Amino acid sequence: MFDSMYELIPLGLLVVLSLFIIIFYIRYFLMLRLADNYVFQGVQHFPKVALIVPFYNDAEILKIKIESVNSIDYPANLIEVYYIDNHSTDQSADIIRSCQNKYTTSIIKNPYDKSEANIVNFALQQIDAEVIVFTKTDCFIPMDDLKTIVSAFAEPSIGGVCSNIIPKSAKNGLSLRFERTYRELYERILKAESVEGSIGMCDSPLFAVRKSLAGSLQVTNPWSISTDMALSVKRLGYKFGFVDAGAIGTIPDSLMQYIKQKSKVQKGIRTAYKSNKDMVDSKLLKMNYQLHSVIPAFSIMATLSFIAYCIFNPYALFVLAAILVPRLNAIISLSAISSAAYFGSIFYK
């Protein structure tokens, strides 16, 4: 049946790896049915809030960010906005000063090395508020979303929360399509993790932390600060939850820049999980770790096996065309981008 052993080996490897990946996804999506039980029960709660906005050479988008902050509906006497200058070399700080700011606003120079992790640690230790909310210059918070986020802190067991985002891009390209697919799945993951216990994987540009925990929190992971924070909060015996707010996040138009961004996130998630192995204690968290480490590696190996098999059997290319031409389904597209990000994360510094 086979012309040589060299044809049988890659085919056998392809079959074994494909079966493993398929079985993993079946188990994973069955686990995600927990998301159907997600119910957010926030109550009206108005703690004193500090909104932290780090910036670095963001002159082009800061005016839009300031307009977004000004549109937030929250009691003015209970919120302060802190723009943290991460050693910018452009006119970013001047733009903030020249704009009309609705809320009490301060510009603080990052006293440490240029690192978002240092900014988070500095804010946790030095800024006074009941809840500290971290966002980015390219993440825009709708009017009522801040109220929704901080309402979760009425529950004493909540130490932190994060929000999913609605992806936005100037072009309706591949990166936006991939991100929309990813965010739909990611939202189910967050909801399922919240039902199971506490969130472990937190790829979010908008998250909040209870200030009273600051003395015991220290972020060290520069690639995925929100994941590191989520696991650190869990270590303290508090829950890091999910709030279904509608923040808008900007993603790169370029597919290569998008993969580079995802490489950074994937490296950060793996790093956070490895340094907090004792906190990865539930079935879903363990499977999320596999989703960002084992599965992308196996997907790359399966792809290489298929290429090797095609060298001996070119007709196999018709099978690939039959799968890809009609439509990239969620698993194939997510596996492809995840594998590319995994490969990139190996070399990301």
C-alpha positions as CSV (number, residue, x, y, z in Angstrom):
1,M,0.0,0.0,0.0
2,F,2.9,2.4,0.8
3,D,5.8,2.8,-1.5
4,S,8.3,3.0,1.3
5,M,8.7,3.2,5.0
6,Y,9.6,6.9,4.6
7,E,5.9,7.5,3.5
8,L,4.5,5.4,6.4
9,I,6.4,7.2,9.2
10,P,5.1,10.7,8.6
11,L,1.6,9.5,8.0
12,G,1.6,7.5,11.2
13,L,3.0,10.5,13.1
14,L,0.3,12.7,11.5
15,V,-2.5,10.4,12.5
16,V,-1.3,10.1,16.1
17,L,-0.8,13.8,16.6
18,S,-4.1,14.7,14.9
19,L,-6.0,12.3,17.1
20,F,-4.4,13.8,20.2
21,I,-5.3,17.3,19.1
22,I,-8.9,16.4,18.1
23,I,-9.5,14.5,21.4
24,F,-8.1,17.5,23.3
25,Y,-10.4,19.9,21.6
26,I,-13.4,17.7,22.2
27,R,-12.6,17.5,25.9
28,Y,-11.8,21.2,26.0
29,F,-15.0,22.4,24.4
30,L,-17.0,20.0,26.7
31,M,-15.3,21.7,29.6
32,L,-16.3,25.1,28.3
33,R,-19.9,24.2,28.7
34,L,-19.4,25.6,32.2
35,A,-19.6,29.0,30.6
36,D,-23.4,28.4,30.2
37,N,-23.7,28.7,34.0
38,Y,-22.0,32.0,34.2
39,V,-24.0,34.7,35.9
40,F,-22.6,38.1,36.9
41,Q,-24.2,39.4,40.0
42,G,-22.6,42.8,40.5
43,V,-24.4,45.3,42.7
44,Q,-24.3,49.1,42.7
45,H,-21.0,49.9,44.4
46,F,-19.0,53.2,44.2
47,P,-15.5,52.7,45.7
48,K,-12.8,55.2,45.3
49,V,-11.1,54.4,42.0
50,A,-7.7,55.1,40.5
51,L,-7.6,54.7,36.7
52,I,-4.0,54.0,35.6
53,V,-3.1,54.7,31.9
54,P,0.6,54.0,31.1
55,F,1.8,55.7,27.9
56,Y,4.9,55.6,25.7
57,N,5.1,57.7,22.6
58,D,1.3,57.6,22.1
59,A,0.9,61.1,20.9
60,E,-1.2,59.9,17.9
61,I,-4.0,58.3,20.0
62,L,-3.9,60.1,23.3
63,K,-6.5,62.6,22.4
64,I,-8.9,59.8,21.6
65,K,-8.0,58.0,24.8
66,I,-8.7,61.2,26.8
67,E,-12.1,61.6,25.1
68,S,-12.8,58.0,26.1
69,V,-11.9,58.7,29.7
70,N,-13.9,61.9,29.8
71,S,-17.0,59.9,28.6
72,I,-16.9,57.6,31.6
73,D,-19.8,58.0,33.9
74,Y,-18.6,57.9,37.5
75,P,-18.9,60.2,40.5
76,A,-16.1,62.8,40.0
77,N,-15.2,62.9,43.7
78,L,-14.5,59.1,43.7
79,I,-12.1,58.8,40.7
80,E,-8.7,60.1,39.8
81,V,-6.9,59.4,36.6
82,Y,-3.1,58.8,36.5
83,Y,-1.2,58.9,33.2
84,I,2.1,57.1,33.8
85,D,4.9,58.3,31.5
86,N,6.9,55.3,30.5
87,H,9.9,57.4,29.4
88,S,8.2,58.9,26.3
89,T,10.3,60.9,23.9
90,D,7.5,62.5,22.0
91,Q,4.8,65.1,22.9
92,S,2.5,62.7,24.8
93,A,2.7,64.5,28.1
94,D,2.1,67.9,26.6
95,I,-1.0,66.6,24.8
96,I,-2.4,65.4,28.1
97,R,-1.7,68.7,29.7
98,S,-3.3,70.6,26.8
99,C,-6.5,68.6,26.8
100,Q,-9.5,69.3,28.9
101,N,-9.8,66.5,31.5
102,K,-13.2,65.8,33.1
103,Y,-11.7,64.1,36.2
104,T,-8.8,65.0,38.5
105,T,-5.7,64.1,36.4
106,S,-2.1,63.6,37.2
107,I,1.0,62.8,35.0
108,I,3.6,60.7,36.8
109,K,7.0,59.7,35.5
110,N,7.8,56.1,35.8
111,P,10.7,56.2,38.3
112,Y,12.0,52.7,37.2
113,D,13.1,51.1,34.0
114,K,10.8,51.2,31.0
115,S,8.5,48.3,31.8
116,E,4.8,48.0,32.2
117,A,5.4,45.5,35.1
118,N,7.3,48.3,37.0
119,I,4.4,50.7,36.4
120,V,1.9,48.2,37.8
121,N,4.0,47.6,40.9
122,F,4.6,51.3,41.4
123,A,0.8,52.1,41.1
124,L,-0.1,49.3,43.5
125,Q,2.3,50.6,46.1
126,Q,2.1,54.4,45.7
127,I,-1.4,55.3,44.5
128,D,-4.2,55.6,47.0
129,A,-7.6,54.2,46.1
130,E,-9.9,51.3,47.0
131,V,-9.8,49.8,43.5
132,I,-7.0,50.3,41.0
133,V,-8.0,49.9,37.4
134,F,-5.3,49.4,34.7
135,T,-6.0,50.1,31.1
136,K,-4.0,50.9,27.9
137,T,-4.0,53.9,25.6
138,D,-5.5,51.8,22.8
139,C,-8.3,50.4,25.0
140,F,-11.4,52.5,25.1
141,I,-13.9,52.2,28.0
142,P,-17.6,52.8,27.2
143,M,-19.6,55.1,29.4
144,D,-21.0,52.7,32.0
145,D,-18.3,50.0,31.9
146,L,-16.3,51.3,34.8
147,K,-19.3,51.0,37.1
148,T,-19.8,47.5,35.9
149,I,-16.2,46.5,36.6
150,V,-16.0,48.0,40.1
151,S,-19.4,46.7,41.1
152,A,-17.8,43.2,41.3
153,F,-15.8,44.4,44.3
154,A,-18.9,44.6,46.5
155,E,-18.2,40.9,46.9
156,P,-15.5,40.6,49.6
157,S,-14.0,37.4,48.0
158,I,-13.2,39.3,44.8
159,G,-9.5,40.4,44.7
160,G,-9.5,41.4,41.0
161,V,-11.4,41.3,37.8
162,C,-10.7,41.5,34.1
163,S,-12.8,42.3,31.0
164,N,-12.9,40.8,27.6
165,I,-12.6,43.3,24.7
166,I,-14.3,44.0,21.4
167,P,-11.5,44.0,18.8
168,K,-11.2,47.0,16.5
169,S,-8.9,47.6,13.5
170,A,-8.6,50.2,10.8
171,K,-8.8,47.5,8.2
172,N,-11.1,44.4,8.1
173,G,-8.1,42.1,7.5
174,L,-7.1,38.7,8.6
175,S,-5.8,39.9,12.0
176,L,-9.2,41.3,12.9
177,R,-10.9,38.1,11.8
178,F,-8.6,35.9,13.8
179,E,-9.0,38.2,16.8
180,R,-12.8,38.1,16.7
181,T,-12.7,34.3,16.6
182,Y,-10.2,34.2,19.4
183,R,-12.2,36.7,21.6
184,E,-15.4,34.7,21.2
185,L,-13.6,31.6,22.5
186,Y,-11.7,33.6,25.1
187,E,-14.9,35.0,26.6
188,R,-16.2,31.4,27.0
189,I,-12.9,30.5,28.7
190,L,-13.1,33.4,31.1
191,K,-16.8,32.6,32.0
192,A,-16.0,28.9,32.4
193,E,-13.0,29.6,34.6
194,S,-15.1,32.0,36.7
195,V,-17.7,29.3,37.3
196,E,-15.0,26.8,38.2
197,G,-13.2,29.1,40.6
198,S,-10.8,31.8,39.7
199,I,-9.4,33.0,36.3
200,G,-5.9,31.8,35.4
201,M,-5.5,33.0,31.8
202,C,-6.1,36.7,31.5
203,D,-5.2,38.3,28.2
204,S,-6.8,41.6,28.8
205,P,-5.8,45.3,28.4
206,L,-8.4,46.2,31.1
207,F,-8.2,44.7,34.6
208,A,-8.8,45.9,38.2
209,V,-7.3,45.0,41.6
210,R,-8.4,45.6,45.2
211,K,-5.9,48.0,46.7
212,S,-5.9,46.3,50.1
213,L,-4.0,43.4,48.5
214,A,-1.2,45.6,47.1
215,G,1.2,44.9,49.9
216,S,1.4,41.3,48.9
217,L,1.3,41.7,45.1
218,Q,4.3,41.9,42.9
219,V,4.2,41.5,39.2
220,T,7.3,40.0,37.6
221,N,6.1,38.8,34.2
222,P,6.7,41.5,31.6
223,W,4.9,39.6,28.8
224,S,1.5,39.0,30.4
225,I,0.9,41.2,33.4
226,S,-2.8,40.5,33.7
227,T,-2.2,36.7,33.8
228,D,0.6,37.1,36.4
229,M,-1.8,39.4,38.4
230,A,-4.7,36.9,38.2
231,L,-2.6,34.0,39.6
232,S,-1.0,36.2,42.3
233,V,-4.5,37.3,43.5
234,K,-5.5,33.6,43.6
235,R,-2.4,32.8,45.6
236,L,-3.6,35.2,48.3
237,G,-6.9,33.3,48.6
238,Y,-9.0,35.7,46.7
239,K,-10.9,35.2,43.4
240,F,-9.9,36.9,40.2
241,G,-13.2,37.1,38.2
242,F,-14.5,38.0,34.8
243,V,-16.8,41.0,34.1
244,D,-18.6,41.1,30.8
245,A,-17.9,44.7,30.0
246,G,-17.6,46.0,26.4
247,A,-14.2,47.7,26.3
248,I,-12.9,48.3,22.7
249,G,-9.4,47.2,22.0
250,T,-7.3,48.2,19.0
251,I,-5.3,45.4,17.3
252,P,-2.6,45.7,14.6
253,D,-3.6,45.8,11.0
254,S,-0.6,43.9,9.9
255,L,-0.8,40.1,10.3
256,M,2.9,39.9,11.2
257,Q,2.5,42.5,13.9
258,Y,-0.6,40.7,15.2
259,I,1.4,37.4,15.4
260,K,4.2,39.2,17.1
261,Q,1.7,40.5,19.7
262,K,0.2,37.1,20.2
263,S,3.7,35.6,20.6
264,K,4.3,38.0,23.5
265,V,1.0,37.1,25.1
266,Q,1.6,33.3,24.7
267,K,5.1,33.6,26.1
268,G,3.7,35.5,29.0
269,I,0.9,33.0,29.7
270,R,3.3,30.1,29.6
271,T,5.8,31.9,31.9
272,A,3.1,32.8,34.4
273,Y,1.8,29.2,34.5
274,K,5.3,27.8,34.9
275,S,6.1,30.1,37.8
276,N,2.7,29.5,39.5
277,K,2.3,25.7,38.9
278,D,0.7,25.2,42.3
279,M,-2.0,27.6,41.4
280,V,-2.9,25.7,38.2
281,D,-4.9,23.3,40.2
282,S,-8.2,22.8,38.2
283,K,-8.9,20.8,35.1
284,L,-9.7,23.8,33.0
285,L,-6.6,25.7,34.1
286,K,-4.4,22.7,33.3
287,M,-6.0,22.4,29.9
288,N,-5.5,26.1,29.2
289,Y,-1.8,25.6,29.9
290,Q,-1.8,22.7,27.4
291,L,-3.6,24.9,24.9
292,H,-0.8,27.4,25.0
293,S,2.1,25.0,25.1
294,V,1.5,21.3,24.1
295,I,-1.2,21.8,21.5
296,P,0.7,24.5,19.4
297,A,3.9,22.4,19.5
298,F,1.9,19.3,18.4
299,S,0.2,21.3,15.7
300,I,3.5,22.4,14.2
301,M,4.8,18.8,14.3
302,A,1.5,17.6,12.6
303,T,2.0,20.2,9.9
304,L,5.6,19.1,9.3
305,S,4.5,15.5,9.2
306,F,1.8,16.4,6.6
307,I,4.4,18.2,4.5
308,A,6.7,15.2,4.7
309,Y,3.9,12.9,3.7
310,C,3.0,15.1,0.7
311,I,6.5,14.8,-0.6
312,F,5.8,11.1,-1.1
313,N,2.1,11.4,-1.9
314,P,1.1,14.7,-3.7
315,Y,-2.6,13.7,-3.8
316,A,-2.8,14.5,-0.1
317,L,-2.7,18.2,-1.1
318,F,-6.2,17.8,-2.5
319,V,-7.4,16.8,1.0
320,L,-5.8,19.9,2.4
321,A,-7.5,22.1,-0.3
322,A,-10.9,20.5,0.4
323,I,-10.5,21.5,4.1
324,L,-9.2,25.0,3.6
325,V,-10.9,26.4,0.5
326,P,-14.6,26.3,1.7
327,R,-13.9,28.2,5.0
328,L,-11.4,28.3,7.8
329,N,-13.4,27.0,10.8
330,A,-12.6,28.1,14.4
331,I,-10.3,25.3,15.4
332,I,-8.2,25.4,12.2
333,S,-7.8,29.1,12.3
334,L,-7.1,29.2,16.1
335,S,-4.6,26.4,15.8
336,A,-2.9,28.1,12.9
337,I,-2.5,31.5,14.6
338,S,-1.7,29.8,18.0
339,S,1.1,27.7,16.3
340,A,2.6,30.7,14.7
341,A,2.5,32.6,17.9
342,Y,4.0,29.7,19.8
343,F,6.9,29.5,17.3
344,G,7.4,33.3,17.6
345,S,7.2,33.2,21.4
346,I,10.2,30.9,21.5
347,F,12.4,33.7,20.1
348,Y,10.5,36.6,21.7
349,K,12.5,38.8,24.1
